[in-house]
């Protein structure tokens, strides 16, 4: 029997070898795919599998027809174009998405050439920040034109390759790639192989020849950074986060990446910060997000809970933002505003609402890599602070751009200003923004004199715990002004309706035991038709007759923040 099995195995092995030989022969007979075929497969994979099938809304900003037209154009030159041109074609196709989080990475997929210079943006101007050593005296001179075009025109042209959902992020990408010669040539800004004219204020023009990256490494360059002899106390540190007092009144926290540090998890860091704040008498906390490009937005929450507690004791929270504030850090910045904090600095690189939750991809043949958004994050509907702002760069409440003079002197412009101005700051007003349920409750609470409340846990099941109007929600629940849903939710970030406003106002009048006036003395004419419909028509009529609803409002449109303040003022007037 053993001999029989052995013979069978030998025969089976022989058959397998024969089959393998046959397969090898078949494979050997198959012709190798051409460069054009391999590229076509990568192009199809990028367009269909990556973008169309996996992006949450690939045609949100550009019609499908434009994608297909560009794709067809790329297909016509797959055989003849260089690796660099193919890479840039893929970047151009992906940029049509108009999503700052979706892009093809330049990486090392192709040998790019560069010009020996760099620029930095300060305020509204661009300045020469690196040049060949013999041109070192020209550093810090304003750059007015590239290839005979105003710099901002070149920035706009680069937008064909770098997808962005706001101009701040596009400028940041341009600053990082402004010396790449192949980009200028691909976009038709510079003739292939020709020098790039860089025009400085005053008329001086540098003519820069394209170089390989290796050749650039062998050049002696003069750099702006070499002129900076000191750093501010708030200079970017090689750490995920750190904290220290700047003086007896101001405590500083630098948060550089939205991830837990291996040696000090965020919960432990927050506990350390809490201990220092409890032991001091700080009036203001600065939370610096200017170097933070994102990660996981929830990492910071233990720290926000500590800061929320400090704010309840009267401490002021100021967030610092700038062009590098992006992705999850952008969400954290809006959360600072949700807490009642103020944002200072420059416009952020991230948009208030944006595509995000990034996943990586790799093309099957070239190995070119990239990243792709997996969902749309609509802070306009998630947080009161984001209401009405949509897909726009987050702007600070107080604009204080870093100046070139301060950069050279080693000063932090925004922080120096804050240290010199200890007075309490206010958020920028957006009077025409939609009035949310949570904000309106906060307005009514302040109109009522901010009564004492018991904050034992969250007022409603869907409360975050950091909202500036959290005491107002607790008051509204205790006074039965707002009762929530059967599941205990309140939907604080949802836009308020006029009838909801009327209900909250009438209940507030009852809770505060306000003596209501004679309707005739305060309001003449019938109740507007838009208020008479629905289950809350009686409350609407009462609020109208008591003079709590704005007389000249268009009740067919949702209330604004300004109208909320008007209604709160009317309630306060009745209370008097």
Beta strands, then each sheet from edge to edge (+ up, - down):
strand 1: 103-104
strand 2: 113-114
strand 3: 117-122
strand 4: 125-132
strand 5: 142-146
strand 6: 149-150
strand 7: 196-200
strand 8: 205-208
strand 9: 211-212
strand 10: 221-223
strand 11: 241-245
strand 12: 250-255
strand 13: 284-288
strand 14: 316-321
strand 15: 342-345
strand 16: 354-362
strand 17: 369-377
strand 18: 398-399
sheet 1: 1+ 17- 16+
sheet 2: 2+ 9-
sheet 3: 3+ 4- 5+ 6-
sheet 4: 3+ 4- 10+
sheet 5: 3+ 4- 5+ 7- 8+
sheet 6: 11+ 12- 13- 14- 15- 18-
end
